[in-house]
Amino acid sequence: MIPFNKPAVVGTEMDHLAAALASDKLSGDGAYGKRCQRWFETKLPCRHAMLTPSCTQALEMAAILLDIGPGDEVIMPSFTFVSTANAFALRGARIVFVDIRPDTMNLDADLVEAAVTSRTRAIVPMHYAGVACDMAVLNDIASRRGLAVVEDAAQGLMASYKGQNQGTMGHLGAISFHETKNVTSGGEGGVLLVNDDRYLHRAEIIREKGTNRGQFLRGMVDKYTWVDIGSSYLPSELQAAYLWAQLEAVEIVTADRTRTWNRYREGLQDLADSGRIGLPQIPADCVHNGHLFHLKCRDLAERTALLAWLKQHGVMAVFHYVPLHTAPAGALFGTFHGEDRHTTRESERLLRLPLWYGMPEADADQVVDAVRGFYQRH
């Protein structure tokens, strides 16, 4: 069985883990933590990067930083992972779901302004499959209406929009290092990117359990104390060491995944040209990172049949998000603005093919042959 995913292993992880163990510093913000932080600040770049145990916690930090509370509204797509909404629902916000574009599966920026009310505090676009939302439109709306923009760039490391890396275009951005992502910090992990100087000082306090410990370590105060709300948002030095190994090889990993992505595209293009399936669409302003490859079936019934066929032929494929507004908690904590023209229908058509770093060409070809076999038979 060809698995859907394998966590990336670049080969130097054990060396860096051993070095971290020998350092006698295993808690957060050790030498490896600081090294990773500098990498993001210089490579992307961003004003400040803060490693977190998960992307979920990076989003939760963002919600706290924005003082989101009961009565506030936050706009986002319904086609996203539950953490995108949970981070703000935990603060008491009402989630306002807006329809997606069928070509990219991203939040339709042209529908966002109509969803803004006097209670709206933030727009949270999620860059699906490493393909960016139309950030120029979203940032323009936010600027004119006095809103914050938080990029859920969980899937977006090394992907860009008009030359800017995902996660660096909003006031705040969050990237994931879960084992399904292009690089991982040992199975879980994330980073909060702070792109607005107004949030730097408080972000440090929130991440340090609501204390001014950072100032204490820099000699700015003679003792540290509890000054704000916060939590334990620091990953261990072992997570950072594992991540560092993968960041050193991130260009190699991205190129390898993109090669597999292109192999799928080339192998299935004629099925798309004949109208049998839909394939990913990459807008001219976007550079993707080979994070995932999906195709679209005619409808839910065809997708169900194709998933079963692929499994019978040794391929583990999966669908993706069930739209949040259709879930019990989505109805409790949110509402859908406007008409659901595309979100539900497109989500029911979408099927994700196996893709991971180091995937053999023969495996990718077997996947293509299995998909083609289904449509030849049907």
C-alpha positions in Angstrom: 0.0 0.0 0.0 1.4 3.4 -1.0 0.8 5.5 2.1 -0.7 9.0 1.9 2.1 10.6 3.9 5.5 10.0 5.4 7.1 12.5 7.7 10.2 14.1 6.1 13.5 12.8 7.3 16.5 14.5 5.8 19.3 12.5 7.5 20.9 15.0 9.9 18.2 15.0 12.6 20.0 12.6 14.9 23.2 14.7 14.8 21.3 17.8 15.9 19.3 16.0 18.5 22.5 14.6 20.0 24.0 18.1 20.1 20.9 19.5 21.9 21.1 16.7 24.4 24.7 17.4 25.1 24.0 21.1 25.6 22.3 20.7 29.0 19.5 23.0 27.8 16.3 21.3 26.8 13.7 23.9 27.6 12.5 26.5 25.1 14.6 29.2 23.4 18.0 27.4 23.7 20.7 27.7 21.0 18.6 25.7 18.4 15.5 27.7 19.2 17.3 31.0 18.6 18.9 29.6 15.5 15.5 28.7 14.0 14.1 32.0 15.0 16.9 33.9 13.2 16.3 31.7 10.1 12.7 32.8 9.8 13.5 36.4 10.5 16.2 36.6 7.8 15.0 34.0 5.2 11.3 35.0 4.9 11.8 37.7 6.3 9.6 38.8 9.2 10.0 41.3 12.1 10.0 38.5 14.7 9.5 34.8 14.8 8.4 32.8 17.8 8.5 29.0 17.7 5.5 27.3 19.3 4.6 23.7 20.1 2.0 23.7 17.3 0.5 26.0 14.6 -2.7 25.8 16.7 -1.0 27.5 19.6 0.5 30.1 17.2 -3.0 31.0 16.1 -4.2 31.1 19.8 -1.4 33.5 20.5 -2.6 35.7 17.7 -6.1 35.8 19.0 -4.9 36.8 22.5 -2.6 39.5 20.9 -5.5 41.0 19.1 -7.6 41.1 22.3 -10.4 39.1 20.6 -13.3 38.7 23.0 -17.0 38.1 23.2 -19.1 40.0 20.7 -16.2 40.3 18.2 -16.5 38.8 14.7 -13.7 37.2 12.8 -13.9 36.4 9.0 -12.4 33.3 7.6 -13.2 30.5 5.1 -15.3 27.5 6.2 -13.0 25.2 4.2 -10.1 25.1 6.6 -8.8 23.1 9.6 -10.7 23.5 12.8 -7.8 25.2 14.6 -8.3 28.3 12.4 -11.7 28.8 13.9 -11.0 27.3 17.4 -8.3 29.9 18.2 -10.8 32.7 18.0 -13.9 30.9 19.2 -11.9 30.1 22.4 -11.7 33.9 23.0 -15.5 34.2 22.6 -15.6 35.5 19.0 -18.3 34.8 16.5 -16.8 33.2 13.4 -18.1 34.5 10.1 -17.6 32.1 7.3 -17.3 33.3 3.7 -17.4 31.3 0.5 -14.3 30.1 -1.3 -13.0 30.4 -4.9 -13.5 27.1 -6.7 -10.1 27.4 -8.5 -7.8 27.7 -5.5 -10.2 26.6 -2.6 -9.2 29.8 -0.8 -11.3 32.5 0.8 -12.9 34.6 -1.9 -11.4 38.0 -1.2 -14.1 39.7 -3.3 -16.8 38.6 -0.9 -15.1 39.6 2.3 -15.9 43.3 2.5 -19.7 42.6 2.4 -19.2 40.4 5.5 -17.6 43.2 7.5 -19.7 44.8 10.3 -19.0 47.1 13.2 -18.1 44.1 15.2 -15.5 42.7 12.8 -12.0 42.6 14.3 -9.9 40.4 12.0 -9.7 38.6 8.7 -8.1 35.2 8.8 -7.2 33.8 5.3 -5.9 30.3 5.0 -3.6 29.6 2.2 -4.8 26.2 0.9 -2.2 23.7 -0.5 0.5 26.4 -0.3 -1.3 28.6 -2.8 -1.8 32.1 -1.5 -5.1 34.0 -1.1 -5.4 37.3 -2.8 -3.6 39.2 -0.1 -3.6 42.5 -1.9 -7.4 42.7 -1.8 -7.6 41.5 1.8 -4.9 43.9 3.1 -6.7 46.8 1.3 -10.0 45.9 3.0 -8.2 45.6 6.4 -6.4 48.9 6.0 -9.5 50.8 5.1 -11.7 49.2 7.7 -9.2 49.1 10.6 -9.0 45.3 10.8 -6.2 42.9 11.6 -5.1 40.2 9.2 -3.9 36.9 10.5 -2.5 34.5 7.9 -3.1 30.9 8.5 -0.1 29.8 6.5 0.1 26.3 8.0 0.7 24.8 4.6 2.7 27.7 3.2 6.4 27.5 4.1 8.5 28.5 1.1 5.4 29.5 -0.9 4.8 33.1 -2.0 2.5 35.8 -3.4 3.8 38.6 -5.5 7.3 37.8 -4.3 6.4 37.8 -0.6 6.5 34.7 1.5 3.3 33.4 3.0 2.9 34.4 6.7 4.7 37.7 6.2 2.0 39.8 4.5 -0.6 40.1 7.4 -0.1 41.6 10.8 0.5 38.1 12.1 1.1 34.7 10.5 1.2 31.1 11.6 3.1 28.2 10.0 2.8 24.5 10.9 5.5 21.9 11.3 3.1 19.0 11.8 4.4 15.7 10.3 2.1 16.1 7.3 3.7 19.4 6.4 6.8 19.9 4.2 9.1 20.1 7.2 8.5 19.0 10.7 9.9 19.7 14.2 9.5 16.1 15.2 5.8 15.4 14.5 4.3 18.6 15.8 5.3 22.3 15.9 4.7 25.8 14.6 5.8 29.3 14.5 4.1 32.7 15.0 5.4 35.4 12.6 5.0 38.9 14.0 5.0 41.5 11.2 3.8 44.5 13.1 6.0 46.1 15.7 3.0 46.9 17.8 2.7 43.3 18.8 6.3 42.4 19.6 6.5 43.2 23.3 3.2 41.6 24.2 3.8 38.5 22.1 6.9 37.8 24.1 4.9 38.1 27.4 2.0 35.9 26.2 4.5 33.3 25.1 6.3 33.3 28.5 3.1 32.4 30.4 2.1 36.1 30.9 5.4 37.1 32.5 8.1 39.6 31.7 10.8 36.8 31.9 12.2 37.9 28.5 13.1 41.4 30.0 14.6 39.7 33.0 16.9 37.5 30.9 18.0 40.6 29.1 18.8 42.4 32.4 16.0 45.0 31.9 14.3 44.1 35.2 15.8 42.6 38.4 13.1 40.0 38.7 10.2 38.8 36.5 6.6 38.6 37.4 3.1 37.9 36.1 2.0 41.0 34.0 -0.6 39.7 31.5 -2.5 36.6 30.4 -0.5 33.9 28.6 0.4 30.3 28.5 3.3 27.9 27.9 3.9 28.5 24.2 7.5 27.4 24.0 8.6 24.2 22.3 11.4 22.2 23.7 15.0 22.5 22.4 14.7 19.0 21.0 11.8 20.1 18.7 13.9 23.1 17.6 17.0 20.9 16.9 14.9 18.6 14.7 13.4 21.6 12.9 16.8 23.1 12.3 18.0 19.9 10.5 15.0 20.3 8.2 15.3 24.0 7.7 18.9 23.4 6.5 17.4 21.2 3.7 14.2 23.1 3.1 15.1 24.0 -0.5 15.8 20.4 -1.3 12.6 19.2 0.3 10.5 21.8 -1.5 12.1 20.9 -4.9 11.6 17.2 -4.3 7.9 17.6 -3.4 7.4 20.0 -6.4 8.8 17.4 -8.7 6.3 14.8 -7.5 3.5 17.5 -7.8 4.6 18.1 -11.4 4.7 14.4 -12.2 1.1 14.1 -11.1 0.1 17.1 -13.1 1.7 15.8 -16.3 0.3 12.3 -15.8 -3.2 13.4 -15.3 -3.4 16.5 -17.6 -5.2 14.8 -20.4 -8.0 13.7 -18.0 -8.4 17.3 -17.1 -8.3 18.5 -20.7 -11.1 16.1 -21.5 -13.2 17.3 -18.6 -13.1 14.1 -16.6 -11.3 15.7 -13.5 -10.2 19.0 -12.2 -6.6 19.7 -11.3 -5.0 22.4 -9.1 -5.0 25.9 -10.4 -2.0 28.2 -9.5 -2.7 31.9 -10.1 0.0 33.9 -11.9 0.9 35.9 -8.7 1.5 32.7 -6.7 4.5 30.3 -6.3 3.4 27.1 -4.5 5.6 24.7 -2.5 4.4 21.3 -3.6 2.6 20.8 -0.3 -0.3 18.7 -1.6 -1.8 17.6 -4.9 -5.5 17.2 -5.2 -7.9 16.4 -8.0 -11.6 17.0 -8.3 -14.1 14.4 -9.2 -17.5 15.0 -10.8 -19.3 14.8 -7.4 -19.3 13.1 -4.0 -20.5 9.7 -5.4 -17.6 9.6 -7.9 -15.1 10.6 -5.3 -16.3 7.8 -3.0 -15.9 5.3 -5.7 -12.5 6.6 -6.7 -11.2 6.4 -3.1 -12.4 2.8 -2.9 -10.8 2.0 -6.2 -7.5 3.5 -5.2 -7.4 1.5 -2.0 -8.1 -1.7 -3.9 -5.2 -0.9 -6.1 -2.7 -0.2 -3.3 -3.0 3.6 -3.0 -4.1 5.4 0.2 -5.8 8.6 -0.9 -8.0 10.8 1.3 -10.4 13.7 1.1 -9.9 16.9 3.1 -11.8 19.3 5.3 -15.5 18.9 6.0 -16.7 22.6 5.8 -16.7 24.0 9.3 -20.1 25.7 9.0 -21.7 22.3 8.5 -20.3 20.9 11.7 -22.1 21.0 15.0 -19.6 23.4 16.6 -19.6 25.5 13.4 -23.3 26.2 13.9 -22.7 26.9 17.5 -19.8 29.3 17.2 -20.2 30.7 13.7 -22.5 31.7 10.8 -22.1 31.6 7.1 -22.3 34.9 5.4 -24.0 35.0 2.0 -24.5 32.0 -0.3 -22.6 28.7 0.0 -22.1 28.4 -3.8 -18.8 26.6 -3.8 -17.6 25.6 -0.3 -19.6 22.4 0.2 -19.8 21.3 -3.4 -16.1 21.7 -4.1 -15.1 20.1 -0.8 -17.2 17.0 -1.7 -15.4 16.7 -5.0 -11.8 17.1 -3.7 -9.5 14.1 -3.3 -5.8 14.3 -2.2 -3.2 12.0 -3.6 -0.1 10.7 -1.7 2.8 13.1 -1.6 5.9 13.2 0.6 9.6 14.1 0.5 11.5 11.3 -1.1 8.5 9.7 -2.8 9.8 7.3 -5.5 8.9 8.1 -9.1 7.6 4.6 -9.4 5.1 5.2 -6.6 3.9 8.4 -8.2 3.5 6.6 -11.5 1.5 3.8 -9.8 -0.8 6.4 -8.4 -1.3 8.0 -11.8 -1.9 4.6 -13.4 -4.5 3.8 -10.7 -6.4 7.0 -11.3 -6.3 6.6 -15.0 -7.5 3.0 -14.7 -10.5 4.2 -12.8 -11.6 6.6 -15.5 -10.9 4.1 -18.2 -13.2 1.6 -16.6 -15.8 4.2 -15.7 
